């Protein structure tokens, strides 16, 4: 992602140690790819187990005070697991092409 300032904050000397994410449990490997005083390109890894929702990316100044906070909407590209019922139950397959296999609706194609 690209972070841009209007000139009130100097991003030229910001380090990855000054970045944080809330919730932090699923974010790691912070990297600054490109950086000048007015903008920087930042990347991070998001775990595949992360819950989609609104996260906050923040930057602290050298004193540890939060000076920038941005809300991010995290979405998932992982397909949800199949709809399953206990073994020997009737499947709730309602999508065209789905079949019941061991209590789970899966694509029959």
C-alpha positions as CSV (number, residue, x, y, z in Angstrom):
1,X,0.0,0.0,0.0
2,X,1.1,3.6,-0.5
3,X,1.0,6.0,2.4
4,X,1.1,9.7,1.4
5,X,1.4,12.8,3.5
6,X,0.5,16.4,2.9
7,X,3.9,17.5,4.2
8,X,3.0,17.8,7.9
9,X,4.7,14.4,8.6
10,X,8.1,13.4,7.2
11,X,7.9,9.8,6.1
12,X,11.5,9.9,4.8
13,X,13.0,8.5,8.0
14,X,10.2,6.2,9.2
15,X,11.3,2.6,9.9
16,X,9.3,-0.6,9.9
17,X,9.7,-0.7,13.7
18,X,7.4,2.4,13.9
19,X,4.6,0.6,12.1
20,X,1.9,-1.4,13.7
21,X,-1.4,-3.1,13.0
22,X,-4.5,-3.6,15.1
23,X,-5.3,-6.5,15.5
24,X,-1.6,-7.5,15.3
25,X,-2.0,-11.3,15.7
26,X,-2.3,-12.0,12.0
27,X,0.1,-9.4,10.4
28,X,3.8,-9.8,10.0
29,X,6.9,-9.2,7.9
30,X,6.5,-5.4,7.6
31,X,8.5,-3.9,4.7
32,X,9.1,-0.5,3.4
33,X,9.7,-0.9,-0.3
34,X,10.2,2.7,-1.4
35,X,10.4,5.9,0.7
36,X,10.6,9.6,0.3
37,X,9.6,12.4,2.8
38,X,6.1,12.7,1.2
39,X,5.2,9.1,0.7
40,X,6.3,5.5,1.2
41,X,5.2,2.1,-0.1
42,X,4.6,-0.4,2.7
43,X,3.8,-4.1,2.6
44,X,3.0,-6.8,5.1
45,X,1.9,-10.4,5.1
46,X,-1.6,-11.2,6.4
47,X,-2.1,-14.8,7.6
48,X,-4.6,-16.9,5.8
49,X,-6.4,-17.5,9.1
50,X,-7.1,-13.8,9.6
51,X,-10.7,-12.7,10.0
52,X,-11.9,-10.2,7.4
53,X,-12.8,-6.8,8.8
54,X,-11.6,-3.3,9.5
55,X,-8.0,-3.2,10.8
56,X,-5.9,-0.1,11.7
57,X,-2.5,0.5,10.3
58,X,-0.6,3.1,12.5
59,X,2.8,4.8,12.5
60,X,4.5,6.0,15.7
61,X,6.9,8.9,15.8
62,X,10.4,8.5,17.3
63,X,9.0,9.1,20.8
64,X,6.5,6.2,20.4
65,X,3.4,8.5,20.0
66,X,0.9,7.5,17.3
67,X,1.0,10.1,14.6
68,X,-0.8,8.4,11.7
69,X,-3.7,5.9,11.8
70,X,-5.4,4.5,8.8
71,X,-8.4,2.1,8.7
72,X,-8.0,-0.8,6.3
73,X,-10.7,-3.2,5.2
74,X,-9.2,-6.7,5.0
75,X,-11.0,-9.2,2.8
76,X,-10.5,-12.9,2.2
77,X,-9.8,-14.6,-1.1
78,X,-10.0,-18.0,0.5
79,X,-13.2,-19.9,-0.4
80,X,-15.3,-20.8,2.7
81,X,-15.3,-24.5,3.6
82,X,-18.2,-26.6,2.3
83,X,-21.5,-26.7,4.1
84,X,-21.4,-29.9,6.1
85,X,-23.7,-31.8,8.3
86,X,-22.9,-34.7,10.7
87,X,-22.3,-38.0,8.9
88,X,-25.5,-39.7,7.7
89,X,-27.4,-36.5,7.8
90,X,-29.3,-35.0,4.9
91,X,-27.2,-32.5,2.9
92,X,-28.5,-28.9,2.5
93,X,-27.2,-28.7,-1.1
94,X,-29.1,-25.9,-2.8
95,X,-26.5,-24.7,-5.3
96,X,-26.8,-26.1,-8.8
97,X,-24.1,-28.7,-9.4
98,X,-23.4,-29.5,-5.8
99,X,-23.6,-33.0,-4.5
100,X,-23.6,-34.6,-1.1
101,X,-20.4,-36.4,-0.1
102,X,-20.1,-37.7,3.5
103,X,-22.4,-35.0,4.7
104,X,-20.8,-32.1,2.8
105,X,-22.0,-30.2,-0.2
106,X,-19.3,-30.0,-2.8
107,X,-19.1,-29.1,-6.4
108,X,-20.1,-32.1,-8.6
109,X,-18.2,-30.8,-11.5
